[in-house]
Amino acid sequence: MRNPFTAHPNDVGETYAEHAVFAMRYGAKMTLGGIAALAHGLFPFLFRTTASRITDELGETLRASRNRGRTANEDTRQA
């Protein structure tokens, strides 16, 4: 039986600790973007582009991470 704490991180080419740090940073940035969007909803003159910029950055971060994970998985399969 695969360890539930390491199975997914290994699948994406990360250790448990690397995955935890990545996910927590990603989540914190999502939260900040959400707060900016909520504040912008009430005060349209604040954070005019913050939420969309953070969303774009998070998308790019996730795409880059997925590409690194694919490369890591291909490397282990070839070994």
C-alpha positions as CSV (number, residue, x, y, z in Angstrom):
1,M,0.0,0.0,0.0
2,R,1.3,3.4,-1.0
3,N,1.9,6.0,1.7
4,P,-0.8,8.6,1.4
5,F,1.5,11.3,2.6
6,T,4.1,10.7,-0.1
7,A,2.2,9.1,-3.0
8,H,1.0,12.4,-4.7
9,P,4.2,14.4,-4.0
10,N,6.2,11.5,-5.6
11,D,3.8,11.5,-8.5
12,V,4.6,15.1,-9.2
13,G,8.4,14.7,-8.7
14,E,8.6,16.2,-5.2
15,T,9.3,15.1,-1.7
16,Y,6.7,15.5,1.0
17,A,8.4,18.6,2.3
18,E,8.9,20.2,-1.1
19,H,5.2,19.6,-1.9
20,A,4.1,21.0,1.5
21,V,6.1,24.2,1.0
22,F,4.8,24.6,-2.6
23,A,1.2,24.0,-1.6
24,M,1.3,26.3,1.4
25,R,2.9,29.2,-0.6
26,Y,0.4,28.6,-3.4
27,G,-2.5,28.6,-0.9
28,A,-1.3,31.8,0.8
29,K,-1.0,33.6,-2.5
30,M,-4.5,32.4,-3.4
31,T,-5.8,33.7,-0.1
32,L,-4.2,37.1,-0.7
33,G,-5.7,37.3,-4.2
34,G,-9.1,36.4,-2.8
35,I,-8.8,39.1,-0.1
36,A,-7.8,41.6,-2.7
37,A,-10.8,40.7,-4.9
38,L,-13.2,41.0,-1.9
39,A,-11.7,44.4,-1.0
40,H,-11.9,45.5,-4.7
41,G,-15.6,44.4,-4.8
42,L,-16.4,46.9,-1.9
43,F,-13.9,49.6,-2.9
44,P,-13.4,49.4,-6.7
45,F,-10.6,52.0,-6.5
46,L,-8.4,49.5,-4.5
47,F,-6.5,46.5,-5.9
48,R,-7.7,47.2,-9.5
49,T,-5.5,44.5,-11.1
50,T,-4.2,42.6,-8.1
51,A,-6.5,39.6,-8.2
52,S,-6.2,39.0,-11.9
53,R,-2.4,39.4,-11.7
54,I,-2.1,36.9,-8.9
55,T,-4.4,34.5,-10.8
56,D,-2.2,34.8,-13.8
57,E,1.0,34.2,-11.7
58,L,-0.6,31.2,-10.0
59,G,-1.5,29.7,-13.3
60,E,2.0,30.1,-14.7
61,T,3.5,28.7,-11.4
62,L,1.2,25.7,-11.7
63,R,2.0,25.1,-15.4
64,A,5.8,25.3,-14.6
65,S,5.4,22.9,-11.7
66,R,3.5,20.4,-13.8
67,N,6.2,20.5,-16.4
68,R,8.9,19.9,-13.8
69,G,6.9,16.9,-12.4
70,R,6.5,15.4,-15.9
71,T,10.3,15.7,-16.4
72,A,11.0,14.1,-13.0
73,N,8.6,11.2,-13.7
74,E,10.1,10.6,-17.1
75,D,13.6,10.6,-15.6
76,T,12.7,7.9,-13.0
77,R,11.0,5.7,-15.6
78,Q,14.1,5.8,-17.8
79,A,16.5,4.9,-14.9
